[in-house]
């Protein structure tokens, strides 16, 4: 299994205080597949990213972005270390 298949690209959705705002982050983090649940067409990610980023107390949680690459520099370094490469 490749490293790309072992993680899910996701971004933190931010807080949704009044239901109309959703300030999403711009970094796509790598979530380990062990923290991803799939229910039919729905994907639910929980826990921490490889870089240590996690949803805060008031956060809506992770938003899965399966068709996009990981853009978080710290997650990319962690993925490179996992492959045995240097970053």
HELIX and SHEET records of a PDB file:
HELIX    1   1 UNK A    4  UNK A    6  5                                   3    
HELIX    2   2 UNK A   33  UNK A   35  5                                   3    
HELIX    3   3 UNK A   73  UNK A   83  1                                  11    
SHEET    1   A 3 UNK A  29  UNK A  32  0                                        
SHEET    2   A 3 UNK A   7  UNK A  12 -1                                        
SHEET    3   A 3 UNK A  62  UNK A  64 -1                                        
SHEET    1   B 2 UNK A  36  UNK A  39  0                                        
SHEET    2   B 2 UNK A  42  UNK A  45 -1                                        
END                                                                             
